[in-house]
Amino acid sequence: MECLRTLRPLFLIPQQWLPIRCIQHSYYCSKLANVSVTSRETRSTTLDKFKTQLTSGPSFLDFVKGVSGNKIPAANERYSDRHAYLSEDSEMGNSRKVCFETYGCQMNVNDTEIAWSILQKKGYQRTNDLHEADVVLLVTCSIREKAEQTIWNRLQQLTAMKRKRLKSRTPMKIGILGCMAERLKTELLEREKLVDVLAGPDAYRDLPRLLAVAHGGQQASNVLLSLEETYADIMPVHHAPHGYSAFVSIMRGCDNMCSYCIVPFTRGRERSRPVSSILEEVRMLSDQGVKEVTLLGQNVNSYRDTSETQSCGSDPTQLSRGFRTVYRTKQGGLRFADLLDRVSLIDPDMRIRFTSPHPKDFPDEVLQLIEERRNICKQIHLPAQSGSSQVLKAMRRGYTREAYLDLVENIKRIIPGVSLSSDFISGFCGETEDDHQQTLSLIREVGYNVGFLFAYSMRKKTHAFHSLQDDVPAEVKQRRLEECIGAFREEAARVNGALIGSTQLVLVEGESKRSARDLCGRSEGNVKVIFPKEDVAVQPADSNSAPISPGDYVLVKILSANSQSLRGRALSHSSLTHSESLLSHQLDGHVASA
């Protein structure tokens, strides 16, 4: 009320503006008629005078304690996003050490690289040693309940470490970045006061300010989602193992609104990074000797860059046959096929992968480009989620079982020898035993070599949370999940077993986890390949030999296989371009024998 009393004078009406009561005297009425023009002039003068009083009167700053109302910015002063209460120096890291812990998908790996790029420019140093870290930032995932529980458990551990630190040195600050920060902002800030900083997926530019506020002893949060943020102007600091591979984010967010998925609510609407920015980053990685780039996005193959209107057509986006969306068909822009074409031309000896796609965005032009370009891996991730049309409809996936199988057939026809991987959810709302059996039969019919399978976990904010019932008991979900995993392993063992006797081009990652005498790498189909560590020919049919190092391409003869990996013996060093004729001839032989 004190504030309202202070403001009251602003709303007083000048005496001249008080309403005139109707006086029924003939003398007054006759005088009123005679002075009508004079009255209008008087009112005009009074209005001008009142406007002048308002403009010269108190402003909002006069009602804020300790702030002078006389500080009026110049008319030509440019707007700045600087925060007046923080100096630029206060946002500097001053060599404070930050430790990142990354959980969840590859997009979080890329987010870590973006956040580190921003902090590095502000003078922070990076460490992997928690005991010397001044700031610990957890890059989090909210896709499933188990992922979030992992973070809650980790926060308890870090908080205990933080309390011990208070007695000896500068307090350790704890930050939550990414999806969990956006989804559980209130709980994270209030639950046992575990967190100092929260930054959502679109707020990493604000990290220096947030950390400066936290360094001053306050909690700081920014979880606002953006319709535009792609971090296109920020070059990530890549920390790929041995520097042989890297992730490149090409788009953010998702518009699909699958009923089980939290991503549209934690990462916002779909927007694509400009082509020019992506190509610049890939060229830089090529110059650094990176041998494999994975293009990233929540719905990576729905990429659509409209930033350069002069080079964008107006044609509607083409979907896979038999697929539909919950949103209107999008018009114009450079599509995923355009981007894939340009990226693949940068370095013929650099492998190109992409994840995670949606089956709806595989028109023939994308498939034909994958088949045509040697450096685009003949491996496609094709998330099915279920083998039942009824469950797919409840999931709002936009396709039926039949449409999915038609797409698989089309992919295998256009790209002979393609490797397929997939995602499946067991125990979704309303899933019956018959629905589950249809999923098992789909797994066996397609024949995947890699799979990611999970029991359904209800997420708040999703369509399923508001409209469906999580009615499959936990023990039934677990049993169905185990049966799906069993079917997947059987098919993966069969698919991998068919490669025994073939020669695979392998990109070497390093030593095998199980034995320092073995090396490990990945085939074009993204299957782990293990082989003895020994010198091999510099080139096929070459008498000179050389040791194998991480980042090398080698030809490996496959001698055995299981559902998880291939084993073989390295034949020689190679490259994508040099191995093309050999592997094409081999593939023709396999196709003919089939």
N, C-alpha and C positions, 0 to 999 in steps of 0.2 A: 504493500500500500504506500510505503514511503516513496517508492519510485513513481507510482501513479500520481501522488500529490505533486511531485517535482515536475511532472510532465503537464499537469493541468493547465498552466498558463498558455500553453501552445494551442489549446482548444477553446479559449475564450473568444466570444464573438464581439466585435466592435459594436459600440452602442448604436452607430448609424445603421447597422444591419438588423436591429431588432424588428420583428414583424409589427406593422402598424395596425392597431385595432381599428375596426370599422366604426367611425363616429357618425351617427346619423344627424348631423347638423347641416343645414343648407349652406351656411357660410363656408364651412370647411370643404364641402364638395366643390363649390364653385372655385375656391382658391386652388384646389388640387388640379382642376382642369387647366387653370391658367399657368401653372408652373411645371407641367409635365416635362418639357424640354429641359428646364433647369435641373429637375430631379435626376434625369438620365445622366447629365453631365456630372452632377455631384457624385452619383453612384460609381461612375467610371473613375473619377479621381480617387475616390475612397478605395476602390479595388486595387488600383495601381499602388497606392500608398501601403495597403496591406501586404501585397506581394513583395514590396521592397522590405517591409519589416520581417517577413518570413525568411527571405534570403540572407538577411544580415543577422538573423537570430541565432540561437544556440543550435549546434549540430549534435549528433549522437555522441561524439567524443566528449562533449561537455558533461555528459551524465556518467562517464566512466571515471572512477576514482583515480586520481594521479595522472590523468591525461589532459593536456591542454587543448582546448578547442580552437586555439589560434593557428594550429599547424595545418594549413590548407595546402594540399599538393598543387603544384603549378599545373596550369591547363595543359601544357605540352608534355607533362611527365609521363613516361611510358609505363605501362603496367608491367610489373615484375612478379614472378612466382616465388621470389625470395620471401622467407618468413621473417617479418620485422622483429620478432622476439628472439631470433637466433642469428648470430653473426655467421658469416661464411666460415670463419676459422673454427667455430664450434662444431661444424659438421665434418671436420677433418678427422681422420682416424688416428693421427699422431702415433703411428706404428703400433697401435693396439692390434692384438692378434685375434683372428677370427677362425673358428673351426666349423666346418659344414658337416652335417650328417644328412644324407639324402636317402629318402624312402620312396618306394612306389615305382612309377613308370619312367620310361626314358625321357618323357617331357620334364619330369622333375630333375633329371640329370642336366638337361639343357637350362632349366631355370636356375640351377645352382651356378652354372657357368656365367649366366647373365648377371646374377646378383653379385658374384665375385668380381666381374668386370667393373661394375659400378663402384663397389667398395675399394677395389684396388686403386682406382683413380683418385680416391679420397685419402689415400695414404695408409690404408689398413694393410696388415701383413697376414698371410695365411699359414695356419699350422694344422697338423693332423694330431697333435698331442693335446688332449683335453686338459691336462694339468697345467699347461702354460697358456691356455686360451683365455682371453679377456671377454670374448663373445662366442657363444655357441648358438648356431642357427640350424634348426631342424627343418628341412624341406619335406613337407608332409603330403600324405595321400589320404583321401576320404572315400575311396571307391567301395571299401568294405569295412564292416565293423572291426574285424580283426586288425586291419591296418591302423585304425585309430587307437585301438587298445594298446598296440605296440608303442605308440607315441606317448600315451598317458603313463605307461610303465617307465618309459625312458625319462620323462619329465620328473618323476619321483626320484630317480637315480641322480639326475643332474641337480635337482634341488638340494639333495643331501650334500653333494659336492660343493654347491654354492654356499651353503651354511658354514661348512668348514673353512672355505676360502675367506669368509668375512673376518676371521680372526687373524689372518696373516697378511693379506694384501688387498689390492683393489678388487671390489666385488665383481664376480662373474655375472654377465648379463646373458639371459636366455631368450631366444627369439623363435617364433613359429612362423614359417613361411609357407605359402602354397594353399592347397585346397582346404586343409583342416583349419587354417587361420580364418578363411572366409566363412566356413560352415559353422564353426563352434566359437565364434569370437567372444561372446559373452561368457561362456563357460570357461574358456581359457584364461580370460582376464580375472575372473572372480574366484574360480575354484582353487582354494588354498594359495592364491596369489603366486602361481608357479611361473608365470611368464612376464617378461619385461617388455617385449616387442612383438607385435603382430603385423604381418604384411601379407596381403592377399596376392594372388598371381599377377595382378595388374598394378601392383604398388611397389615394385622393386626399385624404381627410380627414387622413391621416398625413403629408402633405407638409411642413408646418411643422417637425415633429419630425425628419423625415429630413434636411431641409436644415440644421437646427441641428446634427445629428450630423456632417454633411459639412463644415459650416463649422468644426467642431472638428478636422478633419483625418482623419476616418474615413469609410469607405464605409458607406452605409446602404441597407437594402432592406426592402421590404414588398410581397410579391406574393400575399398570401393572397386567395383568392376567397371571396365571401360568398353565402349563400343569400337574403339579405335586402336588401342595399344597393341603393338606387335613387337616392340623393341627393335625395330628395323635398323635404327641408327646405332645400336649397341653391339659391338663385336664381342661375342662370348669368349671367355678365356677357357680354351678346351683343355680338359685334364683326362683325356682318353689314355688307357693303359698303353705304354710304350709309344704313344703318338701315332699309331697306325690307323685308327678309326675315329670318327667323330659323328656327333648328332647335329643336325642343322634344322632348327625350327622354321617351318614355312607358313604355318597358320596356327591360330589359337581359338579356343572355344568350340562350341558345337550347337547346331540348330536342330538336330534330329529328334530330341526329346523322347528317347526311348523310355518306357515307363519305369524301368528299374534304375536308371542312371542319374547320378548326382552331378555329372560334369557340367551340364548347361547352367547349373545353379552355383557351382564353385568357380568355374572358369569363364562363364558368360557366353555371349553370342559369338557366332563364327565371324572371324575376320582374317584376311590373308595378308601376309607380308609381301611387299613389292618384289617383283622378279629381280630387279636390278640389285637389290640388297642381298638377296639369296645368292645370286651368281657371284657377287663380290666375295662373299664369305667362302663359297666353294673354291673359287680361284685361289684365295689365300691359303686354304687348307691344302690344295694341290701343291702350291709352292713350298709348303712346309713338309711335303713328302707323305701326307696322309693317303692311305691306299683304299679306304672305304668310307663312304658318307651315307648316313641314314637320314632321310628327310622325315621330319616329325610333324605330327598334328593329331588333334583328337579325332578328326575325320579327314585324314591327310589328302585323300584323293578327291575331296570336294573343293580343293584349292581353286580360288577364283580372284585374280588380281584385277581390280578396276582402277588402279592408281594412274595408269597411263592410257587415257581415253583415246589417244590418237592411234594406238596399236591394238585396241580392244574391239572385237566384233560385237554384234548385238544379238547373236543367235542364242536361243535358250539352251540351258545346260542339258546335255544328253545323259540319261540314266541307263543302267543295265536293263535289258528287256524284261518286262514283268515286274519291275520295281517301282515304288512310288514313295513320296515323302509326305510329311505332315505340313510342310510349308509350300508356298507357291513356287512354281518353277522360276529359277533365277535367270536373269538375262545378262548377256555381255560378260566381258572380262577375259583375261588369259586363263586358260584352264590348266588342269593338272598335266594333260598331255603336252601342252606348250612348255610348261616348266620342265617336265621330265626330259623333253627333247633338248632343251638348252643346257640343262645341267649335265647331261650325258656327253655333250660335245666338248666340255671343258678339258677333260683328261681321259683319253681312251683307256688308260691303265688304272683308273680309279673305279672301284665297284660302287654302284648306286643301289641302295635299298630304300624302302619307305614303310612307315608304320605310324599309326594304325589306320587302315582303310575301312571303309564301309562297303559291303557288297553292291550297294546300289550305284556306286560311282565307278563302274568298270565298263564303259562303252568300248566298242571294238577298237577304236583308235588308240586307247591306252594299251590294250593287250597286244596289238600289232606292233606298237613301238617297243614294248618289252621284248618281243620276239626278235625284232630287227637289230637292236643295239646289244652288242656283246657285253658291254660293261653294266647293263641293267640286269640285276640278278633275276634268274628265272625261278623266282620264289615269291609266292603271294600269300599274304596273311588274309584269310577270308572268314571273319567271325560269323559263325552261324547262330550261336547262343542256344538254339533248340532245334530238334528235328521235327517238331509238331507244328503244323499250321495254326492250330488253335492257340498254342502257347505263344507263337510268334505274333499273332494278332494281339494278344493281351500285352505283349512286350512293346507293341507299336513299332515293329521292325520294318514294316513296309513291304514285306514279301511273304510268299508261301514256301513250304518245303519244295514244291515242284519248281518254282521260279529259281530257288537257290541251286537245285540240282541241274537245271538247264544252264545256269551260269557256269557251274563247275565243268559241265560237258563242253561248253563254248571255250572256256579257258584252256582246257586240255587239248582241244582241237587246234587252237591258234598257237599255243605254246607247247609243243611236244616236250615231254620230260620235265614239265614244271613241277615244283615242289609246293605243297599246300600246307598251311598251318591254320589253326582256328581257335576260337574261344567258345566255351560252353558254360551255361549256368544250370545247375541241378536244383530242383525243388522250387521253381518260381511259383508265384501265386496261382493256385488252381491247377497245377500240374498233376495229372493223373498217372497211374501206372502205365496206361497205354501210351500217353505222351512220352513218358520216359523210355519206353521200348522203341518208339519212333526215333528218338535221339540216338539210341544205341545203334539202330539200323543205319542211320545217316552216317555215323562215324565209320561204320564198316564199309558202307558203299563208296564213300569218297576216298578214304585212304590218305590220312594226314600223316606227316612225319614229325610234327611238333604240335603240341596242344597246351592250352592254358585253361584249366577247368576249376570251377569254384562252386561251392554251395551258395544259394541265394541269401543275400543279406539286405534286409529292408533299410532304405535310406530316407530320412525325413526330406521333405520338400518335393520328392518325386511324385509323378502321377500315380504310381503304385501305392505310395504311402497314403494318398488322399482317396483313392478310388478302389483299391483292391485289398484283399485279405491275405496276409502271410499265413496261409492255412496248411502248409505242409510241415509236419512235425520235424524237429531237428534231427532225430535219429533216422527218419526216412530220407531227408536231404543227404545225410552223410552216406547212407547205404547206396543211394542212387549215384552220388558223386564217385564213390569207390568203383562202382560198376562201369561208369563212363571212363574212368581212368584206366581200368583194366582193358576195356575195348580199345581205347586209344593206344595203349602199349602194344597190344597184339597187332594192330594195323601198322603202327610205326615200325615194329620189328620186321613185318613182312615187306613194307616199302623200303626200308634200309637194307634188308637182306637181298633185295633185287639188285643192289649196287655192288655186290661182291664180284670181283673180277674187273670192275670198271676202274678208270683212272679219273680222279677228281682233282680239280685245281683248288688248292687250300691256301687261305691267307693265314699265316702263322701268327698266333697270339702270344705264345711263350711256353714255358714249361708246363707239363701236365701237373695238376694238383696232386695226383697220387704218386707220381714218380719223377724225380729230377732227371732220370735217364730218358724220359719221353718228352716230346713236344706236342703241343695241342694247337689246333686251328679250326677254321670253319670252312665248309664247302660252300659252293654257290647256293645250295639248297638250305643253308644255315644250320647244317648238322655238324656237331662236334666230331672232329677227326683227330685220332691219336696215332702217333708214329714214333719210332726210335729217333733219338738225337744222334745224327751222324752226318758226316760230310757227304754231299751229293754233287753230281755233275752241274757245272755252271749253266749248261744248256743241254737239252736232249741230245744224245749221241755225241757229247763232248767228253774228252778224256780228262780235262781239267776239273777239279772238284773244289768245293768251298763249303764252309760251315753254314748252317741255317740260322737266321736271326729273326726275332719278332718283326713283323711287317713285310717279310718276304712272301712271295708267291712260290709255292712248290707243287709239283705234280706228285700225287700219292696214289699208289696202287692199292685198292681196297681188298683186304684179305678176310675180314670178318666184320660182323655187325650185330648190334642188338637194338632195342627200342630207343636207347638214349644216344648212341654214338657209333662211329665207324672206326675200325682199326686197319692200319695198313703200313706200307713202307714207302718212304720218299724216293722218287726216281731222279728228279733233277729240279733245279731252279727253273722258274718260268715267269711268264707275265700274262696278262689278259690277252694281249694282241698276239703273242707268240704261241699261246696254247689254243687259239681259236680253231685252226685247221685240224689239229689232233682230236680235240674234244668233239668237234662237229662230225668228224668221221666216225668216232666211237658212238655218238648218239644215233647216227644213221643206222649203224649196225644193230643197236638195241631196238630201234623202232622196227627194222625189217624183221628181226627175230621174233618180236612180239606179234 
